[in-house]
Amino acid sequence: MMLFNPKKLAVSHPDPVVREIVEKTVAFFEAKGKKKLKEDDLNRVWYQDFIDFVKKEKIFATLLTPAGYGGSDCRWDTSRLCVFNEVVAFYGLCYWYVWQVSILGLSPVWMSRNEEVRRKAAALLDDGAIFAFGLSEKEHGADIYSTDMELIPNGEGKYLARGDKYYIGNGNEAALVSTFGRIPGTSEYVFFAVDSKHEAYECVKNITATQSYVSEFILHDYPIAESDIISRGDLAWDSSLNTVNVGKYNLGWASIGICTHAFYEAINHASNRRLYDRMVTDFPHVKQMFTDAYARLVAMKLFALRASDYFRSASPTDRRYLLYNPVMKMKVTTQGEDVINLLWDVIAAKGFEKDTYFDTAARDIRALPKLEGTVHVNIALILKFMVNYFFNPGEYPLVPRRLEAANDGFLFDQGPTKGLGSIRFHDYRKVYDSCQLANVRIFVSQIEALSAFLRATPPDEAQQRDIDFMLALGELFTLVVYGQLVLENAALMGIGDDLLAQIFDFMVRDFSRFALQLYSKTSTTSGQMEGCLKMIAKPEVDEARYLRVWNEQVLSLSGCYEMSE
């Protein structure tokens, strides 16, 4: 069972602590019920009940405190974080958001060399606090080069913090806000810790019309001591980017959780509705949309789980995760939008009803591709790895599934954020050659056409500056990386041939679509257009396989889950 189902809990993670956390979290939300969940969403109620729950059960403390700073069950274990990410997002983005922003706020602290602030954060976690990440600004967005937040020296190791921050989740209640700024008159960047309840901290407003609290705050000469300095100089700069490396991975899991709940609601509705004297799920186009949505959702989860293995295996000599991370952020979240769109085309007007989960899901799924860097920013990052990925593979030992009880300490000691173009990857061709399914072989032929395109007609200097052109090329490259990790994990998790073939059915079609987009760009040359045409293919037609997936894996989910009222 690839999809999370609160009514049939079968948590595959071996850690009994995380299994208990899942059981208690499900019990909390099912007791709350869908009616109250929706009322709170529509009325934008601050989710204090959820914060009280995680405080009582010490969930954030257990999962977000690195080993050595809390109890024996405390560690930063990405495999455990994946499980909780999916569960809280399943019930609502706002509940995931308070967790995600706490991860962002804590990351610069765990990257710090300031032992005092680390111990303070651990104590606050143990007390049930939430955290915030004060990076973005109203005038500059995430352009951290241009930060206007100042930390002004005030004599004898003391400072005054002065400035405004914007788009800051949890800014209304965070016990510690990791705030990024600069020391005026120097080129030195700095992170420092502030408390949202301090008299010099003004929480201006929630800038969104959602239940999540996304704040603007102003520091009015907020007094800062040396012990409040989280990091400065190169470490502060690197911490800002490395924190995003840690945090953006979680966004894909939010999409997975949201899509899973929406899928159950959609299949329940459609499979019990008759139109034109037929069951809705008997219409061929409805079968196709549900099957596509399911295949895409399973692929999202396969990629996400495999990317976690590389996160946990990362080291100074193995930084492959820095490619898989923006793919997780960009591709899994946009696939989430595709899943919701397919389901919405089936249930139509039902998706607007205010007492459905789907109404909330359709709104919230749009946010995830736009947080922690836009799709465009992440594709630009992904493209930095393309040459080495295709033409300069390295040798690495096989990375197994990483579910063991271990602290992922390297995530907080990633080092400088430079040298991305020198990172190498294991040979993708060996992974693809391990599978002989017809749709995988068709996809491989498309990859070979892309590789030939890059060798024979690579983007010239003008095209490399043409972001519109490069984004289309980036979509094609991303599909290659995405399919590789899906294949790796399908083998590790025993995914059957029928479902895997159905996944690569949509992968072949998507590759063709992006190849046509690249063909149609204004700057594409005639030679490149010819190369694009060679990337266009049709997946294998296998009606028997398709119907097996539909009947045995998709339609069979009807009635499997419905949230308690």
VEXDREN-2710 file (C-alpha; in Angstrom, 1 decimal):
% VEXDREN-2710
k/r/px/py/pz
1/MET/0.0/0.0/0.0
2/MET/1.9/3.1/-1.2
3/LEU/-0.7/5.6/-0.1
4/PHE/-1.0/6.7/3.5
5/ASN/-4.4/5.6/5.0
6/PRO/-5.3/6.7/8.5
7/LYS/-7.9/4.0/8.7
8/LYS/-5.4/1.2/7.9
9/LEU/-2.2/2.4/9.5
10/ALA/0.7/0.4/8.3
11/VAL/3.6/2.7/8.9
12/SER/6.5/1.1/7.1
13/HIS/9.1/2.9/9.2
14/PRO/10.8/0.5/11.7
15/ASP/11.1/3.1/14.5
16/PRO/8.4/2.4/17.2
17/VAL/8.6/6.1/18.3
18/VAL/7.6/7.4/14.9
19/ARG/4.8/4.8/14.7
20/GLU/3.5/6.0/18.0
21/ILE/3.7/9.6/16.8
22/VAL/1.7/8.8/13.7
23/GLU/-1.0/6.9/15.7
24/LYS/-1.4/9.8/18.1
25/THR/-1.4/12.4/15.4
26/VAL/-4.1/10.6/13.4
27/ALA/-6.2/10.2/16.6
28/PHE/-5.9/13.9/17.2
29/PHE/-7.2/14.9/13.8
30/GLU/-9.8/12.2/13.5
31/ALA/-11.2/13.3/16.9
32/LYS/-11.2/16.9/15.7
33/GLY/-13.2/15.8/12.6
34/LYS/-13.6/17.2/9.1
35/LYS/-16.4/19.6/10.1
36/LYS/-14.3/21.4/12.7
37/LEU/-11.2/21.2/10.5
38/LYS/-13.1/23.0/7.7
39/GLU/-14.7/25.5/10.1
40/ASP/-11.2/26.5/11.5
41/ASP/-9.9/26.8/7.9
42/LEU/-12.8/29.0/6.7
43/ASN/-12.6/31.2/9.9
44/ARG/-8.8/31.4/9.8
45/VAL/-8.5/30.1/13.4
46/TRP/-5.0/30.0/14.8
47/TYR/-4.2/26.3/15.3
48/GLN/-3.4/26.5/19.0
49/ASP/-5.1/23.1/19.6
50/PHE/-2.5/21.4/17.3
51/ILE/0.4/23.3/18.9
52/ASP/-0.9/22.2/22.4
53/PHE/-1.0/18.6/21.1
54/VAL/2.5/18.5/19.8
55/LYS/3.7/20.2/23.0
56/LYS/2.0/17.6/25.1
57/GLU/3.4/14.7/23.1
58/LYS/6.8/16.4/22.6
59/ILE/6.6/15.6/18.9
60/PHE/8.7/18.6/17.6
61/ALA/11.2/18.0/20.4
62/THR/11.6/14.3/19.5
63/LEU/11.9/14.8/15.8
64/LEU/13.7/18.2/15.5
65/THR/16.3/18.0/18.3
66/PRO/19.6/16.6/17.1
67/ALA/21.2/13.7/19.1
68/GLY/23.0/14.9/22.2
69/TYR/20.7/17.9/22.8
70/GLY/17.6/16.0/24.1
71/GLY/16.3/12.7/25.3
72/SER/17.3/9.3/24.1
73/ASP/14.6/9.2/21.4
74/CYS/15.6/12.6/20.0
75/ARG/17.5/12.9/16.8
76/TRP/17.3/14.7/13.4
77/ASP/16.5/11.7/11.2
78/THR/15.2/12.7/7.7
79/SER/13.4/9.3/7.3
80/ARG/11.3/10.1/10.4
81/LEU/10.6/13.6/9.2
82/CYS/9.3/12.3/5.9
83/VAL/6.6/10.3/7.8
84/PHE/5.4/13.2/9.9
85/ASN/5.5/15.6/6.9
86/GLU/3.1/13.4/5.0
87/VAL/0.7/12.9/7.9
88/VAL/0.3/16.5/9.0
89/ALA/-0.1/17.7/5.3
90/PHE/-2.7/15.0/4.8
91/TYR/-4.9/16.9/7.2
92/GLY/-4.1/20.5/6.2
93/LEU/-1.3/22.7/4.9
94/CYS/-1.5/25.0/7.9
95/TYR/-0.5/22.2/10.3
96/TRP/2.4/21.2/8.1
97/TYR/3.4/24.9/7.8
98/VAL/3.9/25.5/11.5
99/TRP/6.2/22.4/11.5
100/GLN/8.0/23.4/8.3
101/VAL/8.7/26.9/9.4
102/SER/10.0/25.6/12.7
103/ILE/12.4/23.4/10.7
104/LEU/13.6/26.5/8.9
105/GLY/14.0/28.5/12.1
106/LEU/15.9/25.8/13.8
107/SER/18.3/25.0/11.0
108/PRO/20.6/28.1/11.4
109/VAL/20.8/27.3/15.1
110/TRP/21.9/23.7/14.5
111/MET/24.4/25.0/12.0
112/SER/25.7/27.5/14.5
113/ARG/29.0/27.2/16.6
114/ASN/27.2/29.1/19.4
115/GLU/26.6/26.3/22.0
116/GLU/24.6/28.6/24.2
117/VAL/22.0/29.3/21.6
118/ARG/21.9/25.7/20.6
119/ARG/21.1/24.7/24.2
120/LYS/18.5/27.4/24.4
121/ALA/16.8/26.1/21.3
122/ALA/16.8/22.5/22.6
123/ALA/15.2/23.7/25.9
124/LEU/12.6/25.7/24.0
125/LEU/11.8/22.6/21.9
126/ASP/11.4/20.5/25.0
127/ASP/9.0/23.1/26.3
128/GLY/6.8/22.9/23.2
129/ALA/7.9/26.1/21.4
130/ILE/7.6/26.9/17.7
131/PHE/10.2/28.7/15.6
132/ALA/10.6/31.1/12.7
133/PHE/13.0/31.9/9.9
134/GLY/13.5/35.7/9.4
135/LEU/15.1/35.8/6.0
136/SER/12.7/37.4/3.4
137/GLU/11.9/41.1/3.2
138/LYS/9.1/43.1/1.7
139/GLU/11.2/45.1/-0.7
140/HIS/13.7/42.3/-1.7
141/GLY/11.8/39.0/-1.3
142/ALA/14.4/36.3/-1.0
143/ASP/17.2/38.5/-2.5
144/ILE/19.4/38.1/0.6
145/TYR/22.2/40.1/-0.9
146/SER/20.1/43.2/-0.5
147/THR/18.9/42.7/3.1
148/ASP/17.9/45.9/4.9
149/MET/17.9/44.3/8.4
150/GLU/20.8/45.8/10.4
151/LEU/22.6/44.7/13.5
152/ILE/24.1/47.9/14.8
153/PRO/27.1/47.6/17.3
154/ASN/26.2/49.3/20.5
155/GLY/29.4/48.9/22.5
156/GLU/30.8/46.2/24.8
157/GLY/29.6/43.2/22.7
158/LYS/26.0/44.5/22.5
159/TYR/23.9/45.4/19.4
160/LEU/20.6/46.9/18.3
161/ALA/18.6/45.1/15.6
162/ARG/16.6/47.4/13.3
163/GLY/14.6/46.5/10.3
164/ASP/11.6/44.7/8.8
165/LYS/11.0/41.1/7.7
166/TYR/8.1/39.8/5.5
167/TYR/6.7/36.4/4.6
168/ILE/7.7/35.0/8.0
169/GLY/5.7/32.0/9.1
170/ASN/5.1/31.6/12.8
171/GLY/6.2/35.2/13.3
172/ASN/3.3/35.8/15.7
173/GLU/4.2/33.1/18.3
174/ALA/7.8/31.9/17.6
175/ALA/9.9/31.7/20.8
176/LEU/13.0/32.0/18.7
177/VAL/13.2/33.7/15.3
178/SER/16.5/33.1/13.4
179/THR/16.9/36.6/11.8
180/PHE/19.2/37.4/8.9
181/GLY/20.8/40.8/8.5
182/ARG/24.0/42.6/8.0
183/ILE/26.3/44.7/10.2
184/PRO/26.2/48.3/8.7
185/GLY/29.4/49.7/7.2
186/THR/30.7/46.2/6.6
187/SER/30.0/43.3/4.1
188/GLU/29.4/41.0/7.0
189/TYR/26.2/39.0/7.2
190/VAL/24.8/37.8/10.5
191/PHE/22.1/35.5/12.0
192/PHE/20.7/36.5/15.4
193/ALA/17.9/35.2/17.6
194/VAL/14.9/37.2/18.7
195/ASP/11.7/36.5/20.6
196/SER/8.4/37.4/19.1
197/LYS/7.1/38.4/22.5
198/HIS/9.8/41.0/23.2
199/GLU/8.6/44.6/23.5
200/ALA/11.0/45.7/20.7
201/TYR/9.4/43.1/18.3
202/GLU/6.3/44.3/16.5
203/CYS/4.3/41.7/14.7
204/VAL/2.5/43.9/12.2
205/LYS/0.0/41.5/10.6
206/ASN/-0.8/38.2/8.9
207/ILE/-0.2/39.1/5.3
208/THR/-2.2/36.1/3.9
209/ALA/-5.9/35.3/3.9
210/THR/-5.3/31.8/5.2
211/GLN/-5.2/30.0/8.5
212/SER/-1.4/29.8/8.4
213/TYR/0.2/32.9/10.0
214/VAL/2.6/34.5/7.6
215/SER/3.8/37.6/9.3
216/GLU/5.4/40.9/8.7
217/PHE/7.4/42.0/11.7
218/ILE/9.6/45.0/12.6
219/LEU/12.5/45.2/15.1
220/HIS/12.6/48.5/16.8
221/ASP/16.2/48.7/18.2
222/TYR/15.8/45.2/19.5
223/PRO/18.7/44.6/22.0
224/ILE/21.0/41.7/21.0
225/ALA/23.9/40.3/23.1
226/GLU/26.8/38.3/21.8
227/SER/25.1/35.2/23.1
228/ASP/22.2/35.9/20.7
229/ILE/24.4/35.8/17.7
230/ILE/23.7/32.5/15.9
231/SER/26.4/33.0/13.2
232/ARG/28.2/35.7/11.3
233/GLY/30.3/36.1/8.2
234/ASP/30.7/33.2/5.8
235/LEU/28.9/30.8/8.2
236/ALA/25.8/33.1/8.3
237/TRP/25.7/33.3/4.5
238/ASP/26.2/29.6/4.0
239/SER/23.6/28.9/6.7
240/SER/21.0/30.9/4.9
241/LEU/21.3/28.8/1.7
242/ASN/21.9/25.5/3.5
243/THR/18.8/26.0/5.6
244/VAL/16.8/26.3/2.4
245/ASN/18.6/23.1/1.2
246/VAL/17.2/21.4/4.3
247/GLY/13.8/22.9/4.3
248/LYS/12.8/22.9/0.6
249/TYR/12.9/19.1/0.6
250/ASN/9.8/19.0/2.8
251/LEU/7.6/20.8/0.4
252/GLY/7.3/17.8/-1.8
253/TRP/6.0/15.8/1.1
254/ALA/3.3/18.4/1.7
255/SER/2.1/17.9/-1.8
256/ILE/2.1/14.2/-1.3
257/GLY/0.0/14.4/1.8
258/ILE/-2.5/16.9/0.3
259/CYS/-2.9/14.9/-2.9
260/THR/-3.5/11.6/-1.0
261/HIS/-6.4/12.9/1.0
262/ALA/-7.9/14.7/-2.0
263/PHE/-7.6/11.4/-4.0
264/TYR/-9.6/9.5/-1.5
265/GLU/-12.3/12.1/-1.4
266/ALA/-12.5/12.3/-5.2
267/ILE/-12.6/8.5/-5.8
268/ASN/-15.3/8.1/-3.1
269/HIS/-17.4/10.8/-4.8
270/ALA/-17.0/9.6/-8.4
271/SER/-17.4/5.9/-7.7
272/ASN/-20.8/6.5/-6.1
273/ARG/-22.3/8.9/-8.6
274/ARG/-24.4/8.1/-11.8
275/LEU/-24.6/10.4/-14.8
276/TYR/-26.3/9.6/-18.1
277/ASP/-27.3/6.2/-16.7
278/ARG/-23.7/5.2/-16.1
279/MET/-21.4/5.2/-13.1
280/VAL/-19.0/8.1/-13.4
281/THR/-16.0/5.7/-13.0
282/ASP/-17.2/3.8/-16.1
283/PHE/-16.4/6.7/-18.4
284/PRO/-13.1/6.0/-20.3
285/HIS/-11.8/9.6/-19.7
286/VAL/-12.5/9.4/-16.0
287/LYS/-10.6/6.1/-15.7
288/GLN/-7.7/7.7/-17.5
289/MET/-7.6/10.8/-15.3
290/PHE/-7.8/8.7/-12.1
291/THR/-5.2/6.3/-13.3
292/ASP/-2.9/9.1/-14.3
293/ALA/-3.4/10.9/-11.0
294/TYR/-2.6/7.7/-9.1
295/ALA/0.5/6.9/-11.1
296/ARG/1.8/10.4/-10.7
297/LEU/1.1/10.3/-6.9
298/VAL/2.9/7.0/-6.4
299/ALA/5.8/8.3/-8.5
300/MET/6.0/11.5/-6.3
301/LYS/6.3/9.3/-3.2
302/LEU/8.8/6.9/-4.8
303/PHE/11.1/9.8/-5.7
304/ALA/10.7/11.5/-2.3
305/LEU/11.6/8.4/-0.4
306/ARG/14.6/7.7/-2.5
307/ALA/15.8/11.3/-2.3
308/SER/15.7/10.9/1.5
309/ASP/18.3/8.1/1.2
310/TYR/20.7/10.4/-0.6
311/PHE/20.1/13.1/2.0
312/ARG/21.0/10.7/4.8
313/SER/24.1/9.4/2.9
314/ALA/25.5/12.9/2.1
315/SER/29.0/13.8/2.9
316/PRO/31.7/16.3/1.7
317/THR/32.6/13.8/-1.1
318/ASP/29.0/12.9/-2.0
319/ARG/26.7/15.9/-2.5
320/ARG/24.3/14.4/-5.0
321/TYR/21.5/15.4/-2.8
322/LEU/22.0/19.0/-4.0
323/LEU/20.4/18.0/-7.3
324/TYR/17.7/15.7/-5.9
325/ASN/16.7/18.4/-3.4
326/PRO/15.6/21.1/-6.0
327/VAL/14.0/18.3/-8.1
328/MET/12.0/17.3/-5.0
329/LYS/11.0/20.9/-4.5
330/MET/10.2/21.8/-8.2
331/LYS/9.0/18.5/-9.7
332/VAL/7.1/16.8/-6.9
333/THR/5.2/20.0/-6.1
334/THR/4.3/20.7/-9.7
335/GLN/3.2/17.1/-10.1
336/GLY/1.0/17.7/-7.1
337/GLU/-0.7/20.4/-9.0
338/ASP/-1.2/18.0/-11.9
339/VAL/-2.7/15.4/-9.6
340/ILE/-5.2/17.9/-8.2
341/ASN/-6.1/19.2/-11.7
342/LEU/-6.8/15.7/-12.9
343/LEU/-9.0/14.9/-9.9
344/TRP/-10.8/18.3/-10.2
345/ASP/-11.6/17.6/-13.8
346/VAL/-13.5/14.5/-12.6
347/ILE/-15.3/15.9/-9.6
348/ALA/-15.9/19.3/-11.2
349/ALA/-18.3/21.5/-9.2
350/LYS/-17.9/19.2/-6.1
351/GLY/-14.4/20.6/-5.7
352/PHE/-15.7/24.0/-4.9
353/GLU/-18.0/22.9/-2.0
354/LYS/-16.8/24.5/1.3
355/ASP/-17.4/21.4/3.4
356/THR/-15.0/19.2/1.3
357/TYR/-11.3/18.7/2.0
358/PHE/-10.8/19.1/-1.8
359/ASP/-11.8/22.8/-1.7
360/THR/-8.9/23.5/0.7
361/ALA/-6.5/21.1/-1.2
362/ALA/-7.2/22.9/-4.5
363/ARG/-6.2/26.2/-3.0
364/ASP/-3.2/25.0/-0.9
365/ILE/-1.6/22.8/-3.6
366/ARG/-0.8/26.0/-5.5
367/ALA/1.4/27.4/-2.8
368/LEU/4.0/24.7/-2.6
369/PRO/5.8/25.2/-6.0
370/LYS/6.1/28.9/-5.0
371/LEU/7.7/28.5/-1.5
372/GLU/11.4/28.3/-0.8
373/GLY/12.2/29.5/-4.3
374/THR/10.0/29.4/-7.4
375/VAL/10.0/26.7/-10.0
376/HIS/12.1/29.0/-12.2
377/VAL/14.7/29.4/-9.5
378/ASN/14.9/25.7/-8.9
379/ILE/15.2/24.7/-12.5
380/ALA/18.0/27.2/-12.9
381/LEU/19.7/25.4/-10.0
382/ILE/19.0/22.0/-11.5
383/LEU/20.6/23.0/-14.8
384/LYS/24.0/23.6/-13.1
385/PHE/24.3/19.9/-12.7
386/MET/23.3/18.8/-16.2
387/VAL/26.7/18.5/-17.9
388/ASN/28.3/16.4/-15.2
389/TYR/25.2/14.3/-14.9
390/PHE/25.1/13.4/-18.6
391/PHE/28.8/13.4/-19.6
392/ASN/31.0/13.0/-16.6
393/PRO/29.6/10.3/-14.2
394/GLY/31.5/9.2/-11.1
395/GLU/31.8/6.0/-9.1
396/TYR/29.8/5.7/-5.9
397/PRO/28.9/2.7/-3.7
398/LEU/25.2/1.8/-3.9
399/VAL/23.1/3.8/-1.5
400/PRO/20.6/1.4/0.3
401/ARG/17.3/2.4/1.9
402/ARG/18.2/4.5/4.9
403/LEU/15.7/3.8/7.7
404/GLU/18.2/3.1/10.5
405/ALA/18.2/5.1/13.7
406/ALA/21.0/7.7/13.0
407/ASN/21.3/11.4/13.4
408/ASP/21.7/13.3/10.1
409/GLY/24.5/15.5/11.3
410/PHE/25.9/16.4/7.9
411/LEU/22.8/18.5/7.1
412/PHE/24.0/21.0/9.7
413/ASP/27.7/20.9/8.6
414/GLN/27.3/21.1/4.8
415/GLY/30.1/23.6/4.4
416/PRO/30.4/26.3/1.7
417/THR/27.6/26.6/-0.8
418/LYS/30.0/26.8/-3.8
419/GLY/31.3/24.3/-6.4
420/LEU/27.9/22.9/-7.6
421/GLY/29.3/22.5/-11.1
422/SER/31.9/20.1/-9.8
423/ILE/29.5/17.6/-8.2
424/ARG/29.3/14.3/-10.0
425/PHE/26.7/11.6/-10.1
426/HIS/26.5/7.8/-10.6
427/ASP/25.8/6.7/-14.1
428/TYR/22.1/7.1/-14.8
429/ARG/22.4/4.7/-17.8
430/LYS/23.1/1.7/-15.5
431/VAL/19.9/2.4/-13.6
432/TYR/17.8/2.6/-16.7
433/ASP/19.5/-0.4/-18.3
434/SER/18.3/-2.5/-15.3
435/CYS/14.7/-2.3/-16.5
436/GLN/13.4/-3.8/-19.7
437/LEU/9.8/-2.7/-19.6
438/ALA/8.7/-1.3/-22.9
439/ASN/7.7/2.1/-21.6
440/VAL/11.1/2.4/-19.8
441/ARG/12.9/1.5/-23.0
442/ILE/10.9/4.1/-24.9
443/PHE/11.8/6.7/-22.3
444/VAL/15.5/5.7/-22.6
445/SER/15.3/6.4/-26.3
446/GLN/14.0/9.9/-25.5
447/ILE/16.9/10.4/-23.0
448/GLU/19.3/9.3/-25.7
449/ALA/17.8/11.8/-28.1
450/LEU/18.2/14.6/-25.4
451/SER/21.8/13.6/-24.8
452/ALA/22.5/13.7/-28.6
453/PHE/20.8/17.1/-28.7
454/LEU/23.2/18.4/-26.0
455/ARG/26.2/17.0/-27.8
456/ALA/25.4/18.2/-31.3
457/THR/23.4/21.4/-30.7
458/PRO/24.0/22.7/-27.2
459/PRO/22.6/26.0/-26.2
460/ASP/24.8/28.9/-27.4
461/GLU/25.7/31.8/-25.2
462/ALA/22.6/33.8/-26.1
463/GLN/20.3/30.8/-25.4
464/GLN/22.0/30.2/-22.1
465/ARG/20.9/33.8/-21.2
466/ASP/17.4/33.1/-22.5
467/ILE/15.6/31.9/-19.4
468/ASP/12.5/30.9/-21.3
469/PHE/14.6/28.5/-23.5
470/MET/16.6/27.1/-20.6
471/LEU/13.4/26.5/-18.5
472/ALA/12.1/24.2/-21.2
473/LEU/15.4/22.4/-21.4
474/GLY/15.5/22.1/-17.6
475/GLU/12.1/20.4/-17.6
476/LEU/13.5/17.7/-19.9
477/PHE/16.6/17.2/-17.8
478/THR/14.5/17.1/-14.6
479/LEU/12.4/14.2/-16.0
480/VAL/15.5/12.1/-16.5
481/VAL/16.6/12.6/-12.9
482/TYR/13.1/12.1/-11.7
483/GLY/12.7/8.8/-13.6
484/GLN/16.1/7.5/-12.4
485/LEU/15.2/7.8/-8.7
486/VAL/11.7/6.4/-9.3
487/LEU/13.3/3.4/-11.0
488/GLU/15.8/2.9/-8.2
489/ASN/13.1/3.0/-5.5
490/ALA/10.7/0.8/-7.5
491/ALA/13.3/-1.9/-7.3
492/LEU/14.0/-1.4/-3.7
493/MET/10.4/-1.3/-2.7
494/GLY/9.1/-4.1/-4.9
495/ILE/6.8/-2.0/-7.1
496/GLY/5.1/-4.3/-9.6
497/ASP/5.7/-4.1/-13.4
498/ASP/2.1/-3.0/-14.2
499/LEU/2.3/0.1/-12.0
500/LEU/5.8/0.9/-13.1
501/ALA/4.9/0.6/-16.7
502/GLN/1.9/2.9/-16.1
503/ILE/4.2/5.5/-14.4
504/PHE/6.5/5.5/-17.4
505/ASP/3.4/5.8/-19.6
506/PHE/2.9/9.4/-18.3
507/MET/6.7/10.0/-18.2
508/VAL/7.0/9.3/-22.0
509/ARG/4.0/11.6/-22.7
510/ASP/5.5/14.4/-20.5
511/PHE/8.8/14.1/-22.2
512/SER/7.2/14.5/-25.5
513/ARG/5.2/17.5/-24.3
514/PHE/8.3/19.4/-23.0
515/ALA/10.3/18.5/-26.2
516/LEU/7.5/20.1/-28.2
517/GLN/7.7/23.2/-26.0
518/LEU/11.4/23.4/-26.6
519/TYR/10.9/23.0/-30.3
520/SER/8.5/25.9/-30.3
521/LYS/10.7/28.4/-28.4
522/THR/11.6/31.5/-30.5
523/SER/15.3/31.0/-30.2
524/THR/15.4/27.3/-31.1
525/THR/17.5/26.7/-34.2
526/SER/16.5/24.4/-37.1
527/GLY/19.1/21.9/-35.9
528/GLN/17.7/21.9/-32.4
529/MET/14.2/21.6/-33.7
530/GLU/15.2/18.5/-35.6
531/GLY/16.7/17.1/-32.3
532/CYS/13.5/17.9/-30.4
533/LEU/11.4/15.9/-32.9
534/LYS/13.5/12.9/-32.1
535/MET/12.5/13.2/-28.5
536/ILE/8.8/12.8/-29.2
537/ALA/7.4/9.3/-28.7
538/LYS/4.2/7.5/-27.8
539/PRO/4.0/5.0/-24.9
540/GLU/3.2/1.4/-25.4
541/VAL/-0.5/0.6/-25.7
542/ASP/-1.3/-2.3/-23.4
543/GLU/-5.0/-2.2/-22.5
544/ALA/-4.9/-5.3/-20.3
545/ARG/-2.2/-3.8/-18.1
546/TYR/-4.0/-0.5/-17.9
547/LEU/-7.2/-2.1/-16.8
548/ARG/-5.4/-4.2/-14.2
549/VAL/-3.9/-1.0/-12.7
550/TRP/-7.3/0.7/-12.9
551/ASN/-9.3/-2.2/-11.3
552/GLU/-6.8/-3.6/-8.8
553/GLN/-5.0/-0.4/-7.6
554/VAL/-7.1/2.6/-8.4
555/LEU/-10.8/1.8/-8.3
556/SER/-10.2/-0.5/-5.3
557/LEU/-9.3/2.6/-3.3
558/SER/-13.0/3.6/-3.3
559/GLY/-14.3/3.6/0.2
560/CYS/-10.9/2.9/1.8
561/TYR/-10.9/6.2/3.7
562/GLU/-13.2/9.0/4.6
563/MET/-12.4/11.4/7.4
564/SER/-14.6/11.3/10.5
565/GLU/-17.1/14.1/10.7
END
